[in-house]
Each structure stands twice: as C-alpha cells, then as structure tokens.
Amino acid sequence: MGERVIAEETAIAFTYNRVTHAVMMATPADLEDFAVGFSLAEGIIHAPADIAALQIVAVDLGVELRMDISATLASQLEARRRHIAGVSGCGMCGLESLEQAMRRPPTVTSRLTVTPAMIAAAIAQLPALQAINQLTRAVHAAAFWQPAIGLVALREDVGRHNALDKLAGALTRTGIAAVEGVVLLTSRVSIELVQKVALMGMPIIVAVSAPTALAVRVAEAAGITLIGVAREDGFEIFTHAQRIAASGD
C-alpha cells in the first residue's frame, strides 16, 4: 500500500487592530504575501507600508494574520465591514450587495506585447516550479512572467483566489511592476480573478483552463488580454488580441 502527500488546508484569520475581518481556508504557506495581497485586494490598505506590524500567530484552530493599521484605515474598514467565512474555492463569500460583486475594475493600460512562442514557453515553465502541486496534485498556482526574465514569482494554494492574492502580495512587497508582465493561472478564470488582476494592473492573463462568459466581458471592459486553454501547442484568445504579436515579430 503506497503513501502520498496530502495538501494542507488551514483556517487563516485576517485581523486588523485585533478585530477579525475574514477567515479563509488556505494553504499555510507564504502567509506574509497572503496578508498583504488580501489586504490590497480588499482595499483595506493601499501599499504594504500601510501595515505597521504583521504577526503570524498559530492558534488552536488555525493561524491568525495579526496586522496593525492606522486609526484612519481602521475607521474606514469599520464603516464598511463585512464578516466572511470563506471556503478555499470562494472569492466573493460574504459580499453584502450585487454592486460589490459586480464592481467595475480599473482599466489596465500597457504597451506590452508577447508572441505565441513566449506564451508557450511561459506555460511550459510552470509545472517544474509548482513544488506543492508536484507532491499533492491538489493545489492551484498563480505566477508572474516577464519577457526578458521568465518566471519571476509563483505562489500556490488550495484556493485559486488565494494563490493570486499571495502572488499580488509577493510582487508588491518586492516592488515588481505588474504592468510589465503576464499572470499565469492553473485554474479556470472567473470574474473575481479578473477583478484582482485588474487591481494589480496586469495587462495579460494566461490560463490553462477556460474563462467564464462574465470573466470575458469584464476582461474586455478592463482592457485586459484574456487567454485561456493555454498549452505548449496553442491557446485561445478571448479579449484584446492586439497584445499578441506574430511569432516572427
């Protein structure tokens, strides 16, 4: 009888000035990046420096990401607070209105172009760097790729939204300009992921799976090039094809 490694799924509590804002089920790795990326995506902070202190505290039932923010930010958070208990596959759990769920993302502008060969090369790099997934075959990845460098960063999680938040945190903490690269996703693309990518300012999404119809409409409106069903031998372009140059260019 064989043995296998099982992916961890842990309750992660996000607290600001000792008040719990959200609890997400997530892979307990790269939690500093998760704290920053989630806080940015939620609009709680505007930059990593807005977090005056961050402690990762193990508790009986999970992990608390204990953050200190200014009184002004805390007051703004309290004014629109929403308490959520999010499962690992949920990116919008607990939203209070249709307006919040369907909020229009910012428009992304970028002169970045890539070739089909570049996209194939980027996708081909993913599997070898997905360390947790190689062991468990049970987690998603979000990665950032730049034409002159290759894969710059990759984060994994049992939740695809969590993986993208971790990537956002990693890029922001290191000062990498998201507008100068491509986000690679190992999951299907839904509206929440497009909204998060727009907030990060990334101009191109490349996913190994297909997008939802709503994700396509939101990507079109946000000026994002959305590519799905990406493999080493081809892909499908759903929006803003002008950023994909001919291979010989």
Secondary structure, 3 states (H helix, E strand, C coil): CCCCCCCCCEEEEEEECCEEEEEEEECCCCHHHHHHHHHHHCCCCCCHHHCCEEEEEEECCEEEEEEECCHHHHHHHHHCCCCEEECCCCCCCCCCCHHHHCCCCCCCCCCCCECHHHHHHHHHHHHHHCHHHHHHCCCEEEEEEECCCEEEEEEEECCHHHHHHHHHHHHHHHCCCHHHCEEEECCCECHHHHHHHHHHCCCEEEECCCECHHHHHHHHHHCCEEEEEEECCEEEEEECHHHECCCCC
